[in-house]
């Protein structure tokens, strides 16, 4: 059964600590100065936490709370906070995901949707792939009439470096089934924008 735990592998922690010390030295820092003594261990544990999604099967999360239900209208979970790491620069991107599906005889416990978002977000990602992975996992397990995912995020790789555009944001979407119908897509868009 899925249960969120902060787990740290001692071997990984030790290996990463050594590499962080090397990076600190390479950029001209003294890894032995007071403020940095514990930094390699903290960074090592932070990276294990920030990428713990590799160790969890999102489909298993969904199958734990599947219920037979005769409901065929849209179910929307919106404003799901996401925190992920861009795979190109390993800098954070963050924002909100909106996930909807139209069931076909099966519904899933509402808390499982944000958990699936979290699992995929806690991997090195690009926003486009993240959006598709969430859609596909729900499609595969629930076999619904349709799934819609929209992610709105800000990327520190664009804000802190490169283009240095602090007010930029990126929106991606992935739809399947009934959400490819303009009327259904419009209803979904109206619901996520109705704050």
C-alpha positions in Angstrom: 0.0 0.0 0.0 1.2 3.5 -0.8 2.4 5.5 2.1 4.5 8.6 1.8 7.7 8.4 3.7 10.9 10.4 3.6 13.5 7.6 3.0 17.2 8.1 2.6 19.5 5.4 1.4 22.7 5.6 3.5 24.9 4.5 0.5 23.3 7.1 -1.8 23.6 9.8 0.9 27.3 9.1 1.3 28.0 8.9 -2.4 26.2 12.2 -3.1 27.9 13.9 -0.1 31.3 13.4 -1.7 30.1 14.7 -5.1 28.6 17.8 -3.5 31.8 18.5 -1.7 33.6 18.3 -5.0 31.2 20.7 -6.6 31.6 23.1 -3.8 35.4 23.0 -4.2 35.1 23.4 -8.0 33.1 26.6 -7.8 35.7 28.1 -5.4 34.0 27.4 -2.0 35.6 25.8 1.0 33.5 22.7 1.9 35.0 22.8 5.4 33.9 26.3 6.3 31.3 26.5 9.1 28.2 27.3 7.0 29.0 24.5 4.6 30.0 21.6 6.8 26.6 19.9 6.8 25.6 21.2 3.3 26.7 18.0 1.4 24.5 15.8 3.6 21.5 18.2 3.4 21.9 18.4 -0.4 22.1 14.7 -0.7 19.0 14.1 1.3 17.2 17.0 -0.5 17.9 15.4 -3.9 16.7 12.0 -2.7 13.4 13.6 -1.6 13.1 15.8 -4.7 13.4 12.7 -6.9 11.6 10.1 -4.9 9.0 9.7 -7.6 11.3 7.2 -9.4 10.6 4.7 -6.6 6.8 4.9 -6.7 4.4 3.4 -9.2 1.6 5.9 -9.9 -0.7 3.2 -11.3 -0.4 1.4 -7.9 -1.6 4.5 -6.2 -4.7 4.7 -8.4 -5.6 1.0 -8.1 -5.7 1.3 -4.3 -8.9 3.3 -4.3 -10.9 2.3 -7.3 -14.7 2.1 -6.9 -17.5 1.0 -9.1 -19.8 4.0 -9.5 -22.6 4.9 -11.9 -21.4 8.5 -12.4 -20.7 9.9 -15.9 -20.1 13.6 -15.4 -16.8 15.4 -15.2 -14.7 15.1 -12.0 -12.1 17.9 -11.6 -9.4 18.3 -9.1 -7.8 21.7 -9.6 -5.0 23.9 -8.2 -2.9 20.9 -7.3 0.5 22.4 -6.3 3.5 21.0 -8.2 7.2 21.2 -7.5 9.5 19.6 -10.0 13.0 19.9 -11.4 13.8 20.7 -15.0 15.9 18.0 -16.5 17.9 20.4 -18.6 19.4 22.5 -15.8 18.1 20.7 -12.6 16.5 23.9 -11.5 13.0 24.0 -10.0 9.8 24.6 -11.8 6.6 25.0 -9.8 2.9 25.8 -10.3 -0.5 24.2 -10.4 -2.0 21.2 -12.1 -5.7 20.8 -13.0 -6.8 17.2 -13.6 -10.3 16.1 -14.8 -11.8 12.9 -16.0 -15.2 11.6 -17.0 -15.6 8.1 -15.5 -17.0 5.1 -17.3 -18.2 3.0 -14.4 -15.1 3.5 -12.2 -14.0 6.4 -10.0 -10.9 6.9 -7.9 -10.5 8.3 -4.4 -10.0 12.1 -4.9 -6.7 12.2 -2.9 -5.1 9.8 -5.4 -5.1 12.4 -8.2 -2.8 14.8 -6.4 -0.6 11.9 -5.3 -0.2 10.8 -8.9 0.7 14.3 -9.9 3.3 14.3 -7.1 4.9 11.1 -8.1 5.5 12.2 -11.7 6.6 15.7 -10.5 9.2 14.2 -8.2 11.4 13.2 -11.1 13.6 15.1 -13.4 11.1 16.5 -15.9 10.0 18.7 -18.7 6.6 20.2 -18.2 5.3 18.7 -21.5 6.1 15.1 -20.5 4.8 15.6 -17.0 1.4 16.7 -18.4 1.2 13.6 -20.7 2.3 11.1 -18.0 -0.4 12.2 -15.6 -3.0 11.9 -18.4 -1.8 8.5 -19.5 -1.7 7.0 -16.0 -5.3 8.0 -15.3 -6.3 6.8 -18.8 -4.6 3.4 -18.3 -6.0 2.6 -14.9 -9.5 4.0 -15.0 -10.3 3.6 -18.7 -12.5 6.7 -18.5 -14.5 8.4 -21.2 -11.8 11.1 -21.2 -9.0 12.8 -19.3 -7.8 16.4 -19.3 -4.7 17.8 -17.6 -3.5 21.4 -17.7 -0.3 22.5 -15.9 0.6 26.2 -15.3 4.2 26.6 -14.1 7.0 29.0 -13.7 10.5 27.8 -14.5 13.6 29.0 -12.6 15.7 28.0 -15.6 14.0 30.8 -17.5 13.7 33.2 -14.6 17.2 33.0 -12.9 19.3 32.3 -16.0 19.0 32.2 -19.8 16.2 34.5 -20.8 15.9 35.9 -17.3 12.2 36.7 -17.7 10.8 36.7 -14.1 7.2 37.1 -15.1 7.0 34.3 -17.6 4.9 31.2 -17.1 4.2 28.1 -19.2 0.9 26.3 -19.8 0.7 22.8 -21.2 -2.3 20.6 -21.8 -3.0 16.9 -22.6 -6.5 15.7 -23.4 -8.0 12.4 -24.4 -11.4 10.9 -25.3 -14.3 13.2 -24.7 -12.1 16.1 -23.8 -11.1 16.3 -27.5 -14.7 17.5 -28.1 -14.7 21.3 -28.2 -17.7 21.6 -25.9 -16.3 19.4 -23.2 -12.9 21.1 -23.4 -14.7 24.4 -23.1 -16.5 23.3 -20.0 -13.2 22.1 -18.5 -11.5 25.4 -19.3 -14.4 27.3 -17.8 -14.3 25.3 -14.6 -10.5 25.7 -14.0 -10.7 29.4 -14.7 -13.7 29.9 -12.4 -11.8 30.8 -9.2 
